[in-house]
Amino acid sequence: MTPRQKRVSWVVGGLVALSLMAFFLIQALRQNMVFFYSPSQVLQGEAPLNQTFRVGGIVSPGSVQRLEDGIQVQFTVTDTAQTIPVVYRGSLPDLFKEGQGIVAQGQWQEQRFQAHEVLAKHDENYMPPEAQQGIDQAQLQETLQ
């Protein structure tokens, strides 16, 4: 093998190794990505069915119900245009209450959102940017109709 052929084989081998590393890195990142959807987007079918994503909005006043086992909670989340039911099993954050903004992570299961994690806003002025954007878009659509 000539010196030129050796250099070419090293370059080709290096490119193959870099390509494989990039492929595996992209696959790992893709599996860990969690997208955000508003209740309107979920009901319009934009959210994936039975895949993990986040939904955010405001907890509808009067909608929080603790089920008989005391661990499971059911409530609705709204972006002022659409409302979806959420079921969560576990203890809710201390700041969780009706009329406040939340982000829930879980899966849409045809008629309800099964949450695995619920995050509540941390002060009076905070709203997750994605949730605020969803609420703003819903209000804009409502005024245009």
N, CA, C and O atoms as CSV, one atom per row, in Angstrom:
chain,resi,resn,atom,element,x,y,z
A,1,MET,N,N,0.851,-1.165,0.000
A,1,MET,CA,C,0.000,0.000,0.000
A,1,MET,C,C,0.906,1.241,0.000
A,1,MET,O,O,1.850,1.337,0.785
A,2,THR,N,N,0.608,2.156,-0.869
A,2,THR,CA,C,1.426,3.365,-0.978
A,2,THR,C,C,1.063,4.341,0.131
A,2,THR,O,O,-0.016,4.234,0.714
A,3,PRO,N,N,1.949,5.297,0.436
A,3,PRO,CA,C,1.644,6.279,1.477
A,3,PRO,C,C,0.353,7.053,1.190
A,3,PRO,O,O,-0.383,7.400,2.114
A,4,ARG,N,N,0.085,7.321,-0.074
A,4,ARG,CA,C,-1.134,8.057,-0.420
A,4,ARG,C,C,-2.371,7.217,-0.113
A,4,ARG,O,O,-3.356,7.745,0.404
A,5,GLN,N,N,-2.338,5.938,-0.416
A,5,GLN,CA,C,-3.466,5.057,-0.143
A,5,GLN,C,C,-3.690,4.920,1.367
A,5,GLN,O,O,-4.830,4.828,1.822
A,6,LYS,N,N,-2.594,4.907,2.146
A,6,LYS,CA,C,-2.719,4.834,3.598
A,6,LYS,C,C,-3.415,6.079,4.144
A,6,LYS,O,O,-4.292,5.981,5.002
A,7,ARG,N,N,-3.018,7.258,3.637
A,7,ARG,CA,C,-3.648,8.504,4.082
A,7,ARG,C,C,-5.135,8.519,3.731
A,7,ARG,O,O,-5.971,8.907,4.548
A,8,VAL,N,N,-5.452,8.098,2.522
A,8,VAL,CA,C,-6.850,8.078,2.089
A,8,VAL,C,C,-7.654,7.118,2.961
A,8,VAL,O,O,-8.777,7.437,3.353
A,9,SER,N,N,-7.095,5.944,3.270
A,9,SER,CA,C,-7.822,4.980,4.107
A,9,SER,C,C,-8.031,5.530,5.519
A,9,SER,O,O,-9.081,5.297,6.117
A,10,TRP,N,N,-7.032,6.269,6.071
A,10,TRP,CA,C,-7.188,6.895,7.384
A,10,TRP,C,C,-8.276,7.966,7.344
A,10,TRP,O,O,-9.094,8.055,8.259
A,11,VAL,N,N,-8.288,8.768,6.299
A,11,VAL,CA,C,-9.306,9.819,6.177
A,11,VAL,C,C,-10.698,9.209,6.055
A,11,VAL,O,O,-11.637,9.664,6.709
A,12,VAL,N,N,-10.832,8.185,5.224
A,12,VAL,CA,C,-12.129,7.527,5.040
A,12,VAL,C,C,-12.573,6.878,6.357
A,12,VAL,O,O,-13.738,6.987,6.737
A,13,GLY,N,N,-11.661,6.214,7.044
A,13,GLY,CA,C,-11.976,5.593,8.334
A,13,GLY,C,C,-12.405,6.631,9.366
A,13,GLY,O,O,-13.348,6.409,10.126
A,14,GLY,N,N,-11.708,7.765,9.385
A,14,GLY,CA,C,-12.071,8.838,10.308
A,14,GLY,C,C,-13.447,9.399,10.007
A,14,GLY,O,O,-14.223,9.657,10.927
A,15,LEU,N,N,-13.765,9.594,8.729
A,15,LEU,CA,C,-15.088,10.103,8.350
A,15,LEU,C,C,-16.194,9.125,8.728
A,15,LEU,O,O,-17.266,9.533,9.174
A,16,VAL,N,N,-15.930,7.834,8.549
A,16,VAL,CA,C,-16.923,6.820,8.927
A,16,VAL,C,C,-17.140,6.852,10.439
A,16,VAL,O,O,-18.279,6.793,10.903
A,17,ALA,N,N,-16.056,6.947,11.208
A,17,ALA,CA,C,-16.175,6.998,12.671
A,17,ALA,C,C,-16.948,8.242,13.111
A,17,ALA,O,O,-17.829,8.150,13.965
A,18,LEU,N,N,-16.628,9.398,12.538
A,18,LEU,CA,C,-17.349,10.629,12.872
A,18,LEU,C,C,-18.827,10.527,12.507
A,18,LEU,O,O,-19.685,10.986,13.261
A,19,SER,N,N,-19.122,9.939,11.375
A,19,SER,CA,C,-20.523,9.778,10.955
A,19,SER,C,C,-21.285,8.894,11.924
A,19,SER,O,O,-22.424,9.199,12.279
A,20,LEU,N,N,-20.668,7.800,12.357
A,20,LEU,CA,C,-21.324,6.913,13.317
A,20,LEU,C,C,-21.553,7.613,14.652
A,20,LEU,O,O,-22.616,7.467,15.255
A,21,MET,N,N,-20.569,8.367,15.113
A,21,MET,CA,C,-20.729,9.098,16.373
A,21,MET,C,C,-21.850,10.128,16.256
A,21,MET,O,O,-22.655,10.263,17.178
A,22,ALA,N,N,-21.917,10.848,15.151
A,22,ALA,CA,C,-22.976,11.835,14.950
A,22,ALA,C,C,-24.342,11.156,14.910
A,22,ALA,O,O,-25.301,11.665,15.490
A,23,PHE,N,N,-24.439,10.022,14.239
A,23,PHE,CA,C,-25.700,9.282,14.153
A,23,PHE,C,C,-26.190,8.877,15.539
A,23,PHE,O,O,-27.355,9.095,15.870
A,24,PHE,N,N,-25.314,8.292,16.349
A,24,PHE,CA,C,-25.710,7.847,17.683
A,24,PHE,C,C,-26.047,9.029,18.596
A,24,PHE,O,O,-26.952,8.927,19.424
A,25,LEU,N,N,-25.345,10.126,18.459
A,25,LEU,CA,C,-25.633,11.315,19.248
A,25,LEU,C,C,-27.013,11.874,18.906
A,25,LEU,O,O,-27.785,12.222,19.799
A,26,ILE,N,N,-27.316,11.958,17.629
A,26,ILE,CA,C,-28.623,12.465,17.199
A,26,ILE,C,C,-29.741,11.547,17.677
A,26,ILE,O,O,-30.788,12.025,18.114
A,27,GLN,N,N,-29.534,10.238,17.601
A,27,GLN,CA,C,-30.552,9.295,18.071
A,27,GLN,C,C,-30.795,9.458,19.575
A,27,GLN,O,O,-31.941,9.429,20.022
A,28,ALA,N,N,-29.727,9.628,20.351
A,28,ALA,CA,C,-29.873,9.800,21.801
A,28,ALA,C,C,-30.619,11.090,22.124
A,28,ALA,O,O,-31.483,11.101,23.000
A,29,LEU,N,N,-30.298,12.164,21.434
A,29,LEU,CA,C,-30.983,13.431,21.675
A,29,LEU,C,C,-32.445,13.360,21.266
A,29,LEU,O,O,-33.309,13.899,21.957
A,30,ARG,N,N,-32.726,12.708,20.162
A,30,ARG,CA,C,-34.105,12.607,19.678
A,30,ARG,C,C,-34.983,11.856,20.673
A,30,ARG,O,O,-36.146,12.214,20.864
A,31,GLN,N,N,-34.441,10.820,21.307
A,31,GLN,CA,C,-35.224,10.044,22.262
A,31,GLN,C,C,-35.516,10.831,23.533
A,31,GLN,O,O,-36.514,10.568,24.203
A,32,ASN,N,N,-34.666,11.787,23.874
A,32,ASN,CA,C,-34.840,12.547,25.105
A,32,ASN,C,C,-35.576,13.869,24.908
A,32,ASN,O,O,-35.796,14.595,25.878
A,33,MET,N,N,-35.956,14.196,23.692
A,33,MET,CA,C,-36.656,15.453,23.440
A,33,MET,C,C,-38.121,15.321,23.834
A,33,MET,O,O,-38.766,14.316,23.536
A,34,VAL,N,N,-38.640,16.347,24.508
A,34,VAL,CA,C,-40.039,16.378,24.905
A,34,VAL,C,C,-40.626,17.685,24.383
A,34,VAL,O,O,-40.181,18.766,24.770
A,35,PHE,N,N,-41.619,17.591,23.508
A,35,PHE,CA,C,-42.209,18.770,22.894
A,35,PHE,C,C,-43.363,19.299,23.733
A,35,PHE,O,O,-43.936,18.577,24.549
A,36,PHE,N,N,-43.699,20.579,23.520
A,36,PHE,CA,C,-44.765,21.252,24.250
A,36,PHE,C,C,-45.947,21.514,23.315
A,36,PHE,O,O,-45.764,21.908,22.163
A,37,TYR,N,N,-47.152,21.292,23.821
A,37,TYR,CA,C,-48.381,21.562,23.066
A,37,TYR,C,C,-49.387,22.252,23.989
A,37,TYR,O,O,-49.398,22.021,25.198
A,38,SER,N,N,-50.218,23.092,23.407
A,38,SER,CA,C,-51.304,23.713,24.163
A,38,SER,C,C,-52.520,22.780,24.101
A,38,SER,O,O,-52.564,21.895,23.247
A,39,PRO,N,N,-53.506,22.961,24.988
A,39,PRO,CA,C,-54.720,22.140,24.915
A,39,PRO,C,C,-55.399,22.204,23.539
A,39,PRO,O,O,-55.921,21.195,23.065
A,40,SER,N,N,-55.398,23.367,22.900
A,40,SER,CA,C,-55.994,23.484,21.558
A,40,SER,C,C,-55.263,22.606,20.554
A,40,SER,O,O,-55.894,21.941,19.732
A,41,GLN,N,N,-53.939,22.602,20.616
A,41,GLN,CA,C,-53.157,21.782,19.692
A,41,GLN,C,C,-53.391,20.297,19.944
A,41,GLN,O,O,-53.428,19.504,19.003
A,42,VAL,N,N,-53.548,19.921,21.202
A,42,VAL,CA,C,-53.796,18.517,21.533
A,42,VAL,C,C,-55.128,18.071,20.943
A,42,VAL,O,O,-55.211,17.007,20.329
A,43,LEU,N,N,-56.176,18.882,21.127
A,43,LEU,CA,C,-57.499,18.504,20.629
A,43,LEU,C,C,-57.597,18.571,19.107
A,43,LEU,O,O,-58.459,17.920,18.517
A,44,GLN,N,N,-56.725,19.349,18.464
A,44,GLN,CA,C,-56.704,19.399,17.001
A,44,GLN,C,C,-55.914,18.246,16.404
A,44,GLN,O,O,-55.828,18.124,15.182
A,45,GLY,N,N,-55.335,17.397,17.248
A,45,GLY,CA,C,-54.608,16.231,16.771
A,45,GLY,C,C,-53.155,16.489,16.425
A,45,GLY,O,O,-52.517,15.641,15.801
A,46,GLU,N,N,-52.613,17.635,16.811
A,46,GLU,CA,C,-51.215,17.941,16.512
A,46,GLU,C,C,-50.256,17.197,17.440
A,46,GLU,O,O,-49.102,16.968,17.078
A,47,ALA,N,N,-50.716,16.819,18.625
A,47,ALA,CA,C,-49.870,16.113,19.585
A,47,ALA,C,C,-49.860,14.619,19.262
A,47,ALA,O,O,-50.864,14.078,18.798
A,48,PRO,N,N,-48.738,13.955,19.505
A,48,PRO,CA,C,-48.658,12.516,19.212
A,48,PRO,C,C,-49.464,11.702,20.219
A,48,PRO,O,O,-49.496,12.026,21.406
A,49,LEU,N,N,-50.107,10.659,19.746
A,49,LEU,CA,C,-50.901,9.773,20.590
A,49,LEU,C,C,-49.971,8.754,21.240
A,49,LEU,O,O,-49.148,8.141,20.560
A,50,ASN,N,N,-50.097,8.571,22.551
A,50,ASN,CA,C,-49.312,7.600,23.325
A,50,ASN,C,C,-47.807,7.841,23.282
A,50,ASN,O,O,-47.029,6.893,23.393
A,51,GLN,N,N,-47.385,9.092,23.123
A,51,GLN,CA,C,-45.978,9.462,23.225
A,51,GLN,C,C,-45.867,10.598,24.232
A,51,GLN,O,O,-46.788,11.402,24.375
A,52,THR,N,N,-44.746,10.660,24.924
A,52,THR,CA,C,-44.561,11.664,25.969
A,52,THR,C,C,-44.355,13.053,25.382
A,52,THR,O,O,-43.549,13.243,24.472
A,53,PHE,N,N,-45.100,14.026,25.921
A,53,PHE,CA,C,-44.943,15.435,25.569
A,53,PHE,C,C,-45.439,16.266,26.740
A,53,PHE,O,O,-45.935,15.724,27.728
A,54,ARG,N,N,-45.305,17.570,26.631
A,54,ARG,CA,C,-45.768,18.476,27.686
A,54,ARG,C,C,-46.967,19.272,27.205
A,54,ARG,O,O,-47.055,19.657,26.039
A,55,VAL,N,N,-47.885,19.508,28.128
A,55,VAL,CA,C,-49.040,20.349,27.856
A,55,VAL,C,C,-49.098,21.383,28.984
A,55,VAL,O,O,-48.818,21.075,30.142
A,56,GLY,N,N,-49.460,22.590,28.629
A,56,GLY,CA,C,-49.489,23.626,29.647
A,56,GLY,C,C,-50.647,24.567,29.466
A,56,GLY,O,O,-51.225,24.670,28.384
A,57,GLY,N,N,-50.976,25.240,30.519
A,57,GLY,CA,C,-52.058,26.210,30.511
A,57,GLY,C,C,-52.446,26.547,31.937
A,57,GLY,O,O,-51.622,26.491,32.850
A,58,ILE,N,N,-53.695,26.892,32.114
A,58,ILE,CA,C,-54.204,27.293,33.425
A,58,ILE,C,C,-55.146,26.203,33.941
A,58,ILE,O,O,-55.967,25.673,33.192
A,59,VAL,N,N,-55.016,25.878,35.220
A,59,VAL,CA,C,-55.916,24.903,35.837
A,59,VAL,C,C,-57.292,25.559,35.945
A,59,VAL,O,O,-57.438,26.617,36.558
A,60,SER,N,N,-58.288,24.929,35.350
A,60,SER,CA,C,-59.647,25.485,35.356
A,60,SER,C,C,-60.190,25.553,36.784
A,60,SER,O,O,-60.109,24.578,37.531
A,61,PRO,N,N,-60.743,26.705,37.158
A,61,PRO,CA,C,-61.334,26.832,38.501
A,61,PRO,C,C,-62.462,25.817,38.703
A,61,PRO,O,O,-63.304,25.624,37.825
A,62,GLY,N,N,-62.464,25.180,39.858
A,62,GLY,CA,C,-63.506,24.207,40.196
A,62,GLY,C,C,-63.324,22.843,39.569
A,62,GLY,O,O,-64.232,22.015,39.655
A,63,SER,N,N,-62.198,22.572,38.946
A,63,SER,CA,C,-62.030,21.314,38.234
A,63,SER,C,C,-61.201,20.277,38.986
A,63,SER,O,O,-61.172,19.115,38.580
A,64,VAL,N,N,-60.534,20.656,40.057
A,64,VAL,CA,C,-59.652,19.724,40.762
A,64,VAL,C,C,-60.477,18.768,41.610
A,64,VAL,O,O,-61.254,19.185,42.469
A,65,GLN,N,N,-60.290,17.459,41.350
A,65,GLN,CA,C,-61.001,16.422,42.104
A,65,GLN,C,C,-59.993,15.372,42.549
A,65,GLN,O,O,-59.257,14.811,41.737
A,66,ARG,N,N,-59.974,15.120,43.833
A,66,ARG,CA,C,-59.133,14.037,44.351
A,66,ARG,C,C,-59.989,12.771,44.345
A,66,ARG,O,O,-61.100,12.751,44.876
A,67,LEU,N,N,-59.453,11.730,43.740
A,67,LEU,CA,C,-60.200,10.483,43.637
A,67,LEU,C,C,-60.133,9.712,44.959
A,67,LEU,O,O,-59.369,10.070,45.855
A,68,GLU,N,N,-60.926,8.666,45.069
A,68,GLU,CA,C,-61.123,7.949,46.329
A,68,GLU,C,C,-59.835,7.436,46.963
A,68,GLU,O,O,-59.728,7.398,48.189
A,69,ASP,N,N,-58.866,7.043,46.157
A,69,ASP,CA,C,-57.638,6.485,46.739
A,69,ASP,C,C,-56.763,7.556,47.395
A,69,ASP,O,O,-55.808,7.223,48.098
A,70,GLY,N,N,-57.076,8.833,47.176
A,70,GLY,CA,C,-56.348,9.926,47.786
A,70,GLY,C,C,-55.029,10.258,47.119
A,70,GLY,O,O,-54.402,11.263,47.453
A,71,ILE,N,N,-54.602,9.441,46.195
A,71,ILE,CA,C,-53.323,9.657,45.509
A,71,ILE,C,C,-53.552,10.217,44.111
A,71,ILE,O,O,-52.755,11.018,43.622
A,72,GLN,N,N,-54.612,9.811,43.482
A,72,GLN,CA,C,-54.889,10.222,42.102
A,72,GLN,C,C,-55.727,11.497,42.088
A,72,GLN,O,O,-56.693,11.635,42.838
A,73,VAL,N,N,-55.328,12.434,41.209
A,73,VAL,CA,C,-56.009,13.723,41.093
A,73,VAL,C,C,-56.433,13.921,39.644
A,73,VAL,O,O,-55.697,13.580,38.718
A,74,GLN,N,N,-57.612,14.468,39.461
A,74,GLN,CA,C,-58.116,14.768,38.125
A,74,GLN,C,C,-58.453,16.251,38.077
A,74,GLN,O,O,-59.078,16.781,38.996
A,75,PHE,N,N,-58.037,16.923,37.001
A,75,PHE,CA,C,-58.334,18.339,36.823
A,75,PHE,C,C,-58.323,18.648,35.339
A,75,PHE,O,O,-57.947,17.801,34.529
A,76,THR,N,N,-58.732,19.856,34.978
A,76,THR,CA,C,-58.698,20.255,33.578
A,76,THR,C,C,-57.742,21.421,33.406
A,76,THR,O,O,-57.581,22.257,34.294
A,77,VAL,N,N,-57.113,21.455,32.238
A,77,VAL,CA,C,-56.185,22.525,31.880
A,77,VAL,C,C,-56.745,23.224,30.656
A,77,VAL,O,O,-57.208,22.573,29.720
A,78,THR,N,N,-56.704,24.548,30.662
A,78,THR,CA,C,-57.258,25.322,29.558
A,78,THR,C,C,-56.260,26.348,29.051
A,78,THR,O,O,-55.398,26.826,29.787
A,79,ASP,N,N,-56.400,26.672,27.777
A,79,ASP,CA,C,-55.650,27.791,27.195
A,79,ASP,C,C,-56.628,28.912,26.848
A,79,ASP,O,O,-56.331,29.762,26.009
A,80,THR,N,N,-57.761,28.912,27.477
A,80,THR,CA,C,-58.909,29.818,27.329
A,80,THR,C,C,-59.742,29.537,26.091
A,80,THR,O,O,-60.851,30.060,25.972
A,81,ALA,N,N,-59.245,28.732,25.170
A,81,ALA,CA,C,-60.041,28.369,23.996
A,81,ALA,C,C,-60.527,26.922,24.102
A,81,ALA,O,O,-61.679,26.630,23.782
A,82,GLN,N,N,-59.659,26.023,24.548
A,82,GLN,CA,C,-59.982,24.601,24.671
A,82,GLN,C,C,-59.565,24.118,26.056
A,82,GLN,O,O,-58.698,24.705,26.703
A,83,THR,N,N,-60.200,23.042,26.492
A,83,THR,CA,C,-59.917,22.466,27.798
A,83,THR,C,C,-59.720,20.965,27.643
A,83,THR,O,O,-60.469,20.304,26.925
A,84,ILE,N,N,-58.704,20.431,28.322
A,84,ILE,CA,C,-58.499,18.985,28.298
A,84,ILE,C,C,-58.425,18.450,29.725
A,84,ILE,O,O,-57.923,19.130,30.619
A,85,PRO,N,N,-58.932,17.216,29.941
A,85,PRO,CA,C,-58.831,16.602,31.263
A,85,PRO,C,C,-57.437,16.018,31.486
A,85,PRO,O,O,-56.829,15.460,30.572
A,86,VAL,N,N,-56.947,16.157,32.708
A,86,VAL,CA,C,-55.633,15.631,33.086
A,86,VAL,C,C,-55.813,14.743,34.310
A,86,VAL,O,O,-56.521,15.103,35.251
A,87,VAL,N,N,-55.167,13.582,34.288
A,87,VAL,CA,C,-55.166,12.678,35.431
A,87,VAL,C,C,-53.715,12.517,35.869
A,87,VAL,O,O,-52.831,12.255,35.054
A,88,TYR,N,N,-53.486,12.678,37.178
A,88,TYR,CA,C,-52.130,12.587,37.720
A,88,TYR,C,C,-52.156,11.733,38.970
A,88,TYR,O,O,-53.038,11.879,39.816
A,89,ARG,N,N,-51.192,10.846,39.082
A,89,ARG,CA,C,-51.079,9.978,40.258
A,89,ARG,C,C,-49.814,10.366,41.009
A,89,ARG,O,O,-48.705,10.191,40.505
A,90,GLY,N,N,-49.984,10.888,42.201
A,90,GLY,CA,C,-48.852,11.310,43.011
A,90,GLY,C,C,-49.196,12.575,43.765
A,90,GLY,O,O,-50.331,13.049,43.734
A,91,SER,N,N,-48.197,13.113,44.442
A,91,SER,CA,C,-48.434,14.349,45.183
A,91,SER,C,C,-48.145,15.546,44.284
A,91,SER,O,O,-47.140,15.583,43.574
A,92,LEU,N,N,-49.032,16.505,44.331
A,92,LEU,CA,C,-48.897,17.707,43.506
A,92,LEU,C,C,-47.932,18.691,44.160
A,92,LEU,O,O,-47.744,18.654,45.376
A,93,PRO,N,N,-47.319,19.570,43.368
A,93,PRO,CA,C,-46.442,20.588,43.948
A,93,PRO,C,C,-47.220,21.495,44.902
A,93,PRO,O,O,-48.429,21.670,44.750
A,94,ASP,N,N,-46.529,22.063,45.875
A,94,ASP,CA,C,-47.178,22.933,46.860
A,94,ASP,C,C,-47.848,24.143,46.215
A,94,ASP,O,O,-48.869,24.618,46.712
A,95,LEU,N,N,-47.289,24.645,45.117
A,95,LEU,CA,C,-47.834,25.839,44.473
A,95,LEU,C,C,-48.996,25.541,43.527
A,95,LEU,O,O,-49.560,26.462,42.936
A,96,PHE,N,N,-49.360,24.263,43.377
A,96,PHE,CA,C,-50.456,23.888,42.486
A,96,PHE,C,C,-51.787,24.326,43.087
A,96,PHE,O,O,-52.094,23.996,44.232
A,97,LYS,N,N,-52.583,25.077,42.305
A,97,LYS,CA,C,-53.946,25.415,42.715
A,97,LYS,C,C,-54.734,25.869,41.489
A,97,LYS,O,O,-54.170,26.136,40.428
A,98,GLU,N,N,-56.024,25.947,41.661
A,98,GLU,CA,C,-56.911,26.340,40.569
A,98,GLU,C,C,-56.630,27.774,40.152
A,98,GLU,O,O,-56.347,28.632,40.988
A,99,GLY,N,N,-56.713,28.026,38.846
A,99,GLY,CA,C,-56.495,29.364,38.328
A,99,GLY,C,C,-55.025,29.707,38.107
A,99,GLY,O,O,-54.711,30.820,37.685
A,100,GLN,N,N,-54.130,28.782,38.383
A,100,GLN,CA,C,-52.695,29.011,38.228
A,100,GLN,C,C,-52.168,28.261,37.003
A,100,GLN,O,O,-52.772,27.285,36.558
A,101,GLY,N,N,-51.055,28.715,36.472
A,101,GLY,CA,C,-50.437,28.074,35.327
A,101,GLY,C,C,-49.648,26.845,35.724
A,101,GLY,O,O,-48.970,26.827,36.752
A,102,ILE,N,N,-49.745,25.817,34.896
A,102,ILE,CA,C,-48.985,24.586,35.126
A,102,ILE,C,C,-48.455,24.059,33.798
A,102,ILE,O,O,-48.915,24.450,32.725
A,103,VAL,N,N,-47.492,23.177,33.894
A,103,VAL,CA,C,-47.024,22.382,32.760
A,103,VAL,C,C,-47.022,20.945,33.236
A,103,VAL,O,O,-46.442,20.631,34.275
A,104,ALA,N,N,-47.672,20.065,32.477
A,104,ALA,CA,C,-47.727,18.645,32.826
A,104,ALA,C,C,-47.045,17.846,31.728
A,104,ALA,O,O,-47.221,18.121,30.542
A,105,GLN,N,N,-46.268,16.858,32.137
A,105,GLN,CA,C,-45.602,15.984,31.173
A,105,GLN,C,C,-46.221,14.603,31.270
A,105,GLN,O,O,-46.382,14.065,32.365
A,106,GLY,N,N,-46.567,14.031,30.133
A,106,GLY,CA,C,-47.191,12.718,30.119
A,106,GLY,C,C,-47.599,12.338,28.713
A,106,GLY,O,O,-46.937,12.706,27.742
A,107,GLN,N,N,-48.705,11.591,28.604
A,107,GLN,CA,C,-49.159,11.080,27.312
A,107,GLN,C,C,-50.650,11.344,27.121
A,107,GLN,O,O,-51.436,11.272,28.065
A,108,TRP,N,N,-51.022,11.652,25.876
A,108,TRP,CA,C,-52.433,11.829,25.507
A,108,TRP,C,C,-52.980,10.453,25.167
A,108,TRP,O,O,-52.457,9.757,24.296
A,109,GLN,N,N,-54.032,10.076,25.862
A,109,GLN,CA,C,-54.622,8.754,25.666
A,109,GLN,C,C,-56.070,8.905,25.212
A,109,GLN,O,O,-57.003,8.642,25.971
A,110,GLU,N,N,-56.238,9.328,23.980
A,110,GLU,CA,C,-57.510,9.482,23.290
A,110,GLU,C,C,-58.433,10.550,23.886
A,110,GLU,O,O,-58.785,11.501,23.189
A,111,GLN,N,N,-58.829,10.420,25.142
A,111,GLN,CA,C,-59.778,11.368,25.716
A,111,GLN,C,C,-59.240,12.120,26.925
A,111,GLN,O,O,-59.911,13.017,27.436
A,112,ARG,N,N,-58.045,11.775,27.392
A,112,ARG,CA,C,-57.488,12.430,28.568
A,112,ARG,C,C,-55.972,12.422,28.505
A,112,ARG,O,O,-55.365,11.641,27.772
A,113,PHE,N,N,-55.375,13.308,29.290
A,113,PHE,CA,C,-53.921,13.400,29.367
A,113,PHE,C,C,-53.487,12.729,30.664
A,113,PHE,O,O,-53.861,13.173,31.749
A,114,GLN,N,N,-52.709,11.672,30.557
A,114,GLN,CA,C,-52.180,10.962,31.719
A,114,GLN,C,C,-50.821,11.560,32.057
A,114,GLN,O,O,-49.838,11.303,31.363
A,115,ALA,N,N,-50.764,12.361,33.125
A,115,ALA,CA,C,-49.543,13.077,33.495
A,115,ALA,C,C,-48.643,12.203,34.361
A,115,ALA,O,O,-49.112,11.466,35.229
A,116,HIS,N,N,-47.342,12.301,34.107
A,116,HIS,CA,C,-46.332,11.622,34.918
A,116,HIS,C,C,-45.646,12.632,35.835
A,116,HIS,O,O,-45.066,12.269,36.858
A,117,GLU,N,N,-45.722,13.907,35.447
A,117,GLU,CA,C,-45.086,14.975,36.205
A,117,GLU,C,C,-45.900,16.251,36.039
A,117,GLU,O,O,-46.368,16.555,34.942
A,118,VAL,N,N,-46.067,16.993,37.121
A,118,VAL,CA,C,-46.790,18.267,37.084
A,118,VAL,C,C,-45.882,19.332,37.688
A,118,VAL,O,O,-45.387,19.185,38.806
A,119,LEU,N,N,-45.671,20.411,36.928
A,119,LEU,CA,C,-44.861,21.533,37.381
A,119,LEU,C,C,-45.759,22.741,37.534
A,119,LEU,O,O,-46.517,23.075,36.623
A,120,ALA,N,N,-45.678,23.402,38.685
A,120,ALA,CA,C,-46.484,24.598,38.930
A,120,ALA,C,C,-45.600,25.824,38.823
A,120,ALA,O,O,-44.389,25.757,39.032
A,121,LYS,N,N,-46.220,26.939,38.496
A,121,LYS,CA,C,-45.440,28.172,38.407
A,121,LYS,C,C,-44.906,28.535,39.787
A,121,LYS,O,O,-45.469,28.132,40.805
A,122,HIS,N,N,-43.819,29.296,39.816
A,122,HIS,CA,C,-43.155,29.534,41.086
A,122,HIS,C,C,-43.399,30.896,41.704
A,122,HIS,O,O,-43.029,31.102,42.860
A,123,ASP,N,N,-43.994,31.824,41.003
A,123,ASP,CA,C,-44.362,33.096,41.621
A,123,ASP,C,C,-45.545,33.701,40.885
A,123,ASP,O,O,-46.037,33.131,39.911
A,124,GLU,N,N,-45.994,34.839,41.344
A,124,GLU,CA,C,-47.212,35.451,40.815
A,124,GLU,C,C,-47.124,35.871,39.343
A,124,GLU,O,O,-48.143,35.894,38.654
A,125,ASN,N,N,-45.940,36.199,38.857
A,125,ASN,CA,C,-45.814,36.725,37.506
A,125,ASN,C,C,-45.315,35.712,36.495
A,125,ASN,O,O,-45.278,36.007,35.301
A,126,TYR,N,N,-44.935,34.540,36.935
A,126,TYR,CA,C,-44.320,33.577,36.020
A,126,TYR,C,C,-45.359,32.722,35.320
A,126,TYR,O,O,-46.302,32.226,35.936
A,127,MET,N,N,-45.165,32.563,34.021
A,127,MET,CA,C,-45.947,31.619,33.220
A,127,MET,C,C,-44.949,31.024,32.240
A,127,MET,O,O,-44.216,31.775,31.596
A,128,PRO,N,N,-44.891,29.684,32.103
A,128,PRO,CA,C,-43.955,29.123,31.140
A,128,PRO,C,C,-44.171,29.768,29.772
A,128,PRO,O,O,-45.314,29.925,29.345
A,129,PRO,N,N,-43.100,30.142,29.081
A,129,PRO,CA,C,-43.249,30.858,27.809
A,129,PRO,C,C,-44.131,30.123,26.802
A,129,PRO,O,O,-44.918,30.741,26.084
A,130,GLU,N,N,-43.990,28.793,26.756
A,130,GLU,CA,C,-44.797,28.016,25.813
A,130,GLU,C,C,-46.273,28.086,26.172
A,130,GLU,O,O,-47.128,28.201,25.293
A,131,ALA,N,N,-46.572,28.014,27.478
A,131,ALA,CA,C,-47.969,28.086,27.914
A,131,ALA,C,C,-48.547,29.469,27.631
A,131,ALA,O,O,-49.680,29.586,27.164
A,132,GLN,N,N,-47.773,30.513,27.912
A,132,GLN,CA,C,-48.242,31.872,27.648
A,132,GLN,C,C,-48.478,32.081,26.155
A,132,GLN,O,O,-49.453,32.723,25.764
A,133,GLN,N,N,-47.592,31.544,25.325
A,133,GLN,CA,C,-47.756,31.671,23.877
A,133,GLN,C,C,-49.017,30.941,23.414
A,133,GLN,O,O,-49.752,31.450,22.569
A,134,GLY,N,N,-49.270,29.746,23.966
A,134,GLY,CA,C,-50.479,29.007,23.613
A,134,GLY,C,C,-51.740,29.752,24.009
A,134,GLY,O,O,-52.711,29.780,23.253
A,135,ILE,N,N,-51.733,30.357,25.190
A,135,ILE,CA,C,-52.893,31.128,25.650
A,135,ILE,C,C,-53.098,32.353,24.769
A,135,ILE,O,O,-54.225,32.677,24.395
A,136,ASP,N,N,-51.992,33.036,24.439
A,136,ASP,CA,C,-52.088,34.215,23.577
A,136,ASP,C,C,-52.648,33.855,22.203
A,136,ASP,O,O,-53.487,34.581,21.669
A,137,GLN,N,N,-52.195,32.742,21.625
A,137,GLN,CA,C,-52.683,32.306,20.309
A,137,GLN,C,C,-54.163,31.947,20.375
A,137,GLN,O,O,-54.923,32.282,19.466
A,138,ALA,N,N,-54.574,31.275,21.434
A,138,ALA,CA,C,-55.980,30.896,21.576
A,138,ALA,C,C,-56.863,32.132,21.701
A,138,ALA,O,O,-57.941,32.191,21.111
A,139,GLN,N,N,-56.404,33.120,22.471
A,139,GLN,CA,C,-57.184,34.352,22.620
A,139,GLN,C,C,-57.250,35.119,21.303
A,139,GLN,O,O,-58.283,35.708,20.985
A,140,LEU,N,N,-56.162,35.118,20.535
A,140,LEU,CA,C,-56.145,35.782,19.244
A,140,LEU,C,C,-57.122,35.113,18.289
A,140,LEU,O,O,-57.857,35.800,17.581
A,141,GLN,N,N,-57.141,33.778,18.258
A,141,GLN,CA,C,-58.078,33.068,17.386
A,141,GLN,C,C,-59.516,33.344,17.804
A,141,GLN,O,O,-60.407,33.465,16.962
A,142,GLU,N,N,-59.731,33.441,19.100
A,142,GLU,CA,C,-61.071,33.690,19.624
A,142,GLU,C,C,-61.566,35.066,19.189
A,142,GLU,O,O,-62.741,35.222,18.855
A,143,THR,N,N,-60.685,36.063,19.189
A,143,THR,CA,C,-61.082,37.413,18.789
A,143,THR,C,C,-61.292,37.520,17.278
A,143,THR,O,O,-62.087,38.340,16.819
A,144,LEU,N,N,-60.583,36.698,16.505
A,144,LEU,CA,C,-60.728,36.732,15.055
A,144,LEU,C,C,-62.022,36.078,14.585
A,144,LEU,O,O,-62.492,36.346,13.479
A,145,GLN,N,N,-62.594,35.227,15.422
A,145,GLN,CA,C,-63.823,34.527,15.006
A,145,GLN,C,C,-65.055,35.303,15.306
A,145,GLN,O,O,-66.159,34.844,15.016
